[in-house]
Amino acid sequence: MQHTAVYDVVPRPAAVGQWERVRNRTQFHWIMECIAEATGTFLYTFAGAGATASFVLGNILEIAGLGSLLQVGIAYAVGIALAMMVCYPTSHGQFNPAITIHAAVFGHVSVGKAFRYGAVYVIAQILGSYIACLLVYVQYKQQITIAIEALQAKGLYDTVMFTTSGPGGIFGLYVNPGTDLGFVLVNEFVCDFVLGLVIFACTDPGNPLSTPTTMPWIISLAYGVVVWGYAPVGLAANSARDLGGRFAAMTLFGKAANGGKYAALAALTNIPATMLAGVFYELVFNDSTRSTSRLPLLLMPSERTR
């Protein structure tokens, strides 16, 4: 297949071309990949946390029609699609520590590069979510302050603040008091398994029904499905979104925002669930004898020859 570079079609200024040559060297490009990963988690967290803010604050301040669970699910779904469209060409759009770990464990990258880039990828993913949550707080600060004052006036601050219905829940992920974490664990694991299965199916180069143009929307709709159907039970679905948001909540509101026993469940469950989904897909659905016209989609970009 003949390769046509973008600059052959759309010429770029000489200074930009020189910068690209420097940026695309292997020793520098991994930095661009990390920035892309951070930008991706920023985009979908910014979308989802913003929609959550309008939903939570609308309920506390009794403003009808300001938000809904449907809106939150759509925001996360569109945010994920936007993140993939913007950042996928640079970093292959992992945006999730579980997917990064899967790529390392299943040999999509060499052991050396997995250690060299994997941990930095994960840190970048968490950082993107953290920054997004802090910006959402700044943008909604006035309304959040009013909502907190309203909870304090009603004597509900201690019971509501760090729940899914409180201002803390805009940023950190929580469950309501008295929730049985056993059921939450099952809910989280099943949802994460389903998401992993969809992701691996969509990124399988032998799947004729998933193309580079449809892949972002199929994955996004899968996230929308689990948010609409199962978020009320307790759902994180991504360690980067959970940890970035929880660190932001603790930065803003102190140690009381740590999430208690639920914090470990939210941060870690999606990793083994995604691993199991990967094994299940490899053993049951993946077929290397199928024809393909696409390059493997889960390779870390650092594996490519530059």
Secondary structure as GFF3:
##gff-version 3
##sequence-region A 1 306
A	DSSP	alpha_helix	6	9	.	.	.	ID=ss1
A	DSSP	alpha_helix	14	23	.	.	.	ID=ss2
A	DSSP	alpha_helix	26	60	.	.	.	ID=ss3
A	DSSP	alpha_helix	69	91	.	.	.	ID=ss4
A	DSSP	alpha_helix	97	105	.	.	.	ID=ss5
A	DSSP	alpha_helix	111	139	.	.	.	ID=ss6
A	DSSP	alpha_helix	141	153	.	.	.	ID=ss7
A	DSSP	alpha_helix	157	160	.	.	.	ID=ss8
A	DSSP	three_ten_helix	167	170	.	.	.	ID=ss9
A	DSSP	alpha_helix	181	202	.	.	.	ID=ss10
A	DSSP	alpha_helix	215	230	.	.	.	ID=ss11
A	DSSP	three_ten_helix	231	233	.	.	.	ID=ss12
A	DSSP	alpha_helix	239	253	.	.	.	ID=ss13
A	DSSP	three_ten_helix	255	257	.	.	.	ID=ss14
A	DSSP	alpha_helix	262	268	.	.	.	ID=ss15
A	DSSP	alpha_helix	270	280	.	.	.	ID=ss16
A	DSSP	pi_helix	281	285	.	.	.	ID=ss17
A	DSSP	three_ten_helix	301	303	.	.	.	ID=ss18
###
